[in-house]
Amino acid sequence: MHRHGQSRRVDQDRARYEVRNVRSVETSLEEIFLAYYGSDEAADTNAGRRRAMLLRNVFTKTIRDLRWPTFWVSLGCGAMTAYFATLFPTYSKLFDMNALLEKMDRP
């Protein structure tokens, strides 16, 4: 891989020295999460405290993030159940279900 410009010069400068110790600082996922969503110290109102409590772990954050999709899917399932419950008497009169089941049992 061929590098150009500043990056190549930095690599050449670094090659002149012997590496004895490398220190790498990585931020934990918890620190990133709290920095993005806020911590308990940042929550100075009741709503802020409640929000911080909800976002304390991944499970409650997932529940919070999916509350509206869950509502709409539940509403759709309820509407489909009501639709089929309304139409069932009509379909049950059109077909003799017992006769169909008996025909299915016979070879």
Secondary structure, DSSP 8 states (H G I E B T S, - for coil): ----HHHHHHHHHHHTS-----------HHHHHHHHH--TTT--SHHHHHHHHHTTSHHHHHHHHTHHHHHHHHHHHHHHHHHHHHHHHHHHHHS-HHHHHHHHH--
